[in-house]
Amino acid sequence: MKPAPFSYERAASLEEAVAALAVAGDEDVRVIAGGQSLGPMLNLRMVRPTRLVDIHRIEALRAIDVLADGGVRIGACVTHAMLEDLPSGDRFPPGLAEVLRHVAGGIAYRAIRCRGTIGGSLAHADPAADWPSTLAALGATIELAGPSGRRSVPAGAFCLGLFETAIEPGEIVSAVVLPGSGIRRWGHRKHCRKAGEFAHAMAVCIERDGERLEVWLGSTGGAPVAIALDRAALAAIGGSEAQQRAGVREYIAAALPDAISPGDAYARHLHAQVAAEAVNDTLANRT
Amino acid sequence: MNAPRDATIDLQLTVNGHEAKARVEARLSLCDLLRDSLHLTGTHAGCEHGVCGACTVLLDGQPVRACITLAAACDGRAVTTVEGLSGPLVDRLRAAFHAEHALQCGYCTPGMLVSAVDLLERKPGAEEDEIRRDMSGNLCRCTGYVGIVRAIRSCAQG
């Protein structure tokens, strides 16, 4: 339960970190921020890097800035706890701080949230992580820094599969940029067998005026998956409150993409149920 | 693998208010630094992959898992272990853990106390369901949760 030996360097700036990632020979270099995913993998020797580049002290990566266009830029090394503790009365677009506080506060345990970072969670791309699906639904872009400069990737196209992302060799996640448009209603639900455990199903629903309802599923075993819902069809579901909720559940069970846990009726039921809860929370504004 | 064997780092940090210096391997965890180098064996190593919470300590006042925090990452920072917890809240928690039989074998207790101190400092009036949720990252294999939750609740305001 101890890591294999490696060498360690702490980068003082993003430029220094990118330079440190230049690999020589048969080196296996990994970036570490909070280490809340990499730490267990090192201890279990699931990974055996020869060198770690620690970016968690880079001050520029720990900033949360409101941009001129009303958007919000969150540095890669901002911890889940910092987002859980976002003060009220900030200059964030309406609804955004509530979503971030709720999602961040539901990640694992406080001691994990105090170290784990939003950028590290994205780079690690565990299918059960909360940020990949949430940031896709929020229409975020992921900023990457590499030897040939900076580039941005839409959050919905960032995760490619199990532990697989759009990060190219030598690149580091530097920030998450969230759009400035306000959120009208939202819902986020996940199913864990124990509080704080890896989720078996997860869904987030974001409603903005004049835009399509963004509903994304996490914990799919691979990349987050969007489900297309017809707002008119949802609005047409009538009856009592209980009947409406059941109607939404039926509609989502029918709309669940075939790629989600094919052949596993129980898993598909869980995904549909959790997605329906997120959508029902949104429609009822019960959040 | 040609992992470097001489990857050592010189550290200086504050542990329970005292300056500590150590030359450590880069792969050493904060937990092993505390226990094996500084002989502070109150911090317990349980699962060693961040699940059980027995190794929870305060790093610059915030709870962290010492088993998945590299000692090298703590250079220049302040660590508080169960040995260094003090103050009126800690005194009340200690008495409450005793009164409510909140420990059996005691293995989880250091982590429980550190997490409980952090919980009550952030949420002084925490209700039982909130305490149960917030303490869910600390496992007790004697299943003494009823006593643990009761002890923490008795130290909450209101």
Boltz contact constraints between the chains, C-beta under 6 A:
constraints:
  - contact:
      token1: [A, 1]
      token2: [B, 48]
      max_distance: 6.0
  - contact:
      token1: [A, 3]
      token2: [B, 27]
      max_distance: 6.0
  - contact:
      token1: [A, 4]
      token2: [B, 3]
      max_distance: 6.0
  - contact:
      token1: [A, 5]
      token2: [B, 3]
      max_distance: 6.0
  - contact:
      token1: [A, 5]
      token2: [B, 5]
      max_distance: 6.0
  - contact:
      token1: [A, 5]
      token2: [B, 27]
      max_distance: 6.0
  - contact:
      token1: [A, 6]
      token2: [B, 3]
      max_distance: 6.0
  - contact:
      token1: [A, 6]
      token2: [B, 26]
      max_distance: 6.0
  - contact:
      token1: [A, 6]
      token2: [B, 27]
      max_distance: 6.0
  - contact:
      token1: [A, 7]
      token2: [B, 4]
      max_distance: 6.0
  - contact:
      token1: [A, 7]
      token2: [B, 7]
      max_distance: 6.0
  - contact:
      token1: [A, 7]
      token2: [B, 26]
      max_distance: 6.0
  - contact:
      token1: [A, 8]
      token2: [B, 26]
      max_distance: 6.0
  - contact:
      token1: [A, 8]
      token2: [B, 72]
      max_distance: 6.0
  - contact:
      token1: [A, 35]
      token2: [B, 68]
      max_distance: 6.0
  - contact:
      token1: [A, 39]
      token2: [B, 68]
      max_distance: 6.0
  - contact:
      token1: [A, 40]
      token2: [B, 49]
      max_distance: 6.0
  - contact:
      token1: [A, 40]
      token2: [B, 50]
      max_distance: 6.0
  - contact:
      token1: [A, 40]
      token2: [B, 68]
      max_distance: 6.0
  - contact:
      token1: [A, 43]
      token2: [B, 48]
      max_distance: 6.0
  - contact:
      token1: [A, 43]
      token2: [B, 49]
      max_distance: 6.0
  - contact:
      token1: [A, 50]
      token2: [B, 3]
      max_distance: 6.0
  - contact:
      token1: [A, 109]
      token2: [B, 137]
      max_distance: 6.0
  - contact:
      token1: [A, 110]
      token2: [B, 63]
      max_distance: 6.0
  - contact:
      token1: [A, 111]
      token2: [B, 56]
      max_distance: 6.0
  - contact:
      token1: [A, 111]
      token2: [B, 63]
      max_distance: 6.0
  - contact:
      token1: [A, 111]
      token2: [B, 64]
      max_distance: 6.0
  - contact:
      token1: [A, 111]
      token2: [B, 65]
      max_distance: 6.0
  - contact:
      token1: [A, 111]
      token2: [B, 137]
      max_distance: 6.0
  - contact:
      token1: [A, 114]
      token2: [B, 62]
      max_distance: 6.0
  - contact:
      token1: [A, 114]
      token2: [B, 63]
      max_distance: 6.0
  - contact:
      token1: [A, 114]
      token2: [B, 64]
      max_distance: 6.0
  - contact:
      token1: [A, 115]
      token2: [B, 64]
      max_distance: 6.0
  - contact:
      token1: [A, 195]
      token2: [B, 133]
      max_distance: 6.0
  - contact:
      token1: [A, 195]
      token2: [B, 136]
      max_distance: 6.0
  - contact:
      token1: [A, 196]
      token2: [B, 136]
      max_distance: 6.0
  - contact:
      token1: [A, 196]
      token2: [B, 137]
      max_distance: 6.0
